[in-house]
Each structure stands twice: as C-alpha cells, then as structure tokens.
Amino acid sequence: MSAMPWHAEHWLRLQARRQRDALPHALLLCGPVGLGKRVFAQRFVQSLLCERPIEGEACGACRSCLLLAAGSHPDLVALSLGLRKDGVQRSEIVVEQIRELSARLAMRSQFGGWQVAMIDPADAMNTAAANALLKTLEEPSAQTMLFLLADAPWRLPQTIRSRCQRIEFHLPDTAGALAWLQAEGVRDASDALTAAGGNPGLAQAWAQEGALGRRLEVRKDLAALAAGRGQPTEVVKRWLDSEPTQRLWFAAQATADEIRARAAEGTGPLASTMDVEALGHWYNAVNRTREGLRGPLRGDLLLLELLAKWR
C-alpha cells in the first residue's frame, strides 16, 4: 500500500513533539472508517518501540521490530473486543479488561523503554470500563503511551476525550484521493470515490469487493419501485442477503441525487413521484434505518417499513 498523503501533517507534528520529548501520554485517533487511523497508529508505535529508528521510521530489523512483526512484543498491549465465557465475542469492552490493562501498565517496561497500549475500538468501552480508564489517564506512568482508536468518538465520555490529545482524520481533497487510488491500481477510481462519499480508503475496499455493482442495483431497485414494478418484499430479501447497511448508504446517495436534480428543475435518476419535501423525509428515514440495523430490531421489518414509503 502506498503512503497515505493525508497522514503527512499529523505525522510530522507528532514526530516534532517526539523530538522535543513532549509526547502526550494519550492519543485519541478518530475520524471516518477508511482513512487509515490504524495504519497510522501501527506505524507510529513501530517507530516508538524501534531500537534504531531512521528519521522517525522503524528500522524493521532490530529485536523490537521483529517482535512487533511477530505480534509478541512484551511492551505493547492491544485491547479489543474480547470473548465471553461461552466463547461469543463481546459487543463492548468491559471493566475487567481495563483493570487488567492498568495493572499491566503499572509494571515497568521489559525492554526499558516505552510501554504502549492500543484500545481499539475505544468507543466500544462501556461506562464502567471508561470510568476505570480515567485513573490511568489521570495518573500515567512514565514512558507510557495510550492509543485510543475510535470511528465514533462522540460515543466516548467527555471525561475521556478531554484527557487525550486528539488527532482527527478528515477526508482529503478529491484530487489527492484520486491520485492515491490510481497509485493503488483501483479501477474506476472516480466512480468508486463518488460511491464512498469522497473517502479513499472506503473507495479502495468497495471497488475490490464489488460495491459499485451493488450501488447500481440499489438505483435500479428504487427506480423500479417508483415506477410500480417489483415488490418491496423481494427487494428487502435481496438487500438483507448482501451488505444491507451499505445498500442503505447507496439509497441515501441516490435520494440526494434525486433531490439535487429536482432543485435544478430536472428529472431525477430514480423518477420518484414524491415531492422534494417527501424525498427529504425519506432520506432521513434511510439514515435512521441504517443506524437501526445495528440494534436488536428485525432488519427485514425495518427495511420493509422504509421501502413501503418509497414512491
């Protein structure tokens, strides 16, 4: 993978702080999925633990680098969604995990340098876990650094956010994103970037997994339903069988295109019979449904209710 140019400013700023011996004890890396937060964090952790860094980059050959590559460095603790006693993956990070992490960080580094902890996804900590982390954030050990990675940082308590140095990744400009995608060999880079809402990481992943085909299917489905062809139940089944949240993203995009076309006094791509106000309400309903699919409600009923209102 070629370097992500939108990382450069954050990287240089962090390296400058490192040279001044002024690194924060906790970093909150946040921003949309697909912008390389985890790549950035891994790169910096490697450089921080490397025994012979070269111009701020890990050498890749020392003992620390080899242990990191093998996933067995004793001074790096990675905390994520664990398993319950019945072997099922948890949906949140719990207080026992944070207590174990804090106990580990209270010990001295085995290599005599930095101790690093990565909590990912940090926004999956439940309330008790977040409260337990506060003590570690308020009383950090020397040469200890925490990386909190969050796609949805607003789900973290303000008490956590305020005690971390925030690095926020934003969407790059279109030209830079296209140049990166083309360097990565992504076909139909422009269409993929449009589908991903300007997010180059998502565009790359979606182009590789056939998402552009699903995007076209969604538009055909909505156009057919608007024309009175097809059955909502058939569309619901097809959407549920293959990336329903992504299809809802594409449905929202198509609705936005329909609204823009109406504003320009043209015919929209979906030929919906709804007026602009109704289209706006349906657009909001699509986004609520996409969020609702993360919850306990039945996805087929949520989608059927949504599509029944499409005209």
Secondary structure by P-SEA (a helix, b strand, c coil): ccccccaaaaaaaaaaaaaacccccbbbbbccccccaaaaaaaaaaaaacccccccccccccaaaaaaaaccccccccccccccccccccccccaaaaaaaaaaaacccccccbbbbbbcccccccaaaaaaaaaaaacccccbbbbbbbcccccccaaaaaacbbbbbccccaaaaaaaaaaacccaaaaaaaaacccaaaaaaaaaaaaaaaaaaaaaaaaaaaaccccaaaaaaaaaacaaaaaaaaaaaaaaaaaaaaaacccccccccccaaaaaaaaaaaaaaaaaaaccccaaaaaaaaaaacc
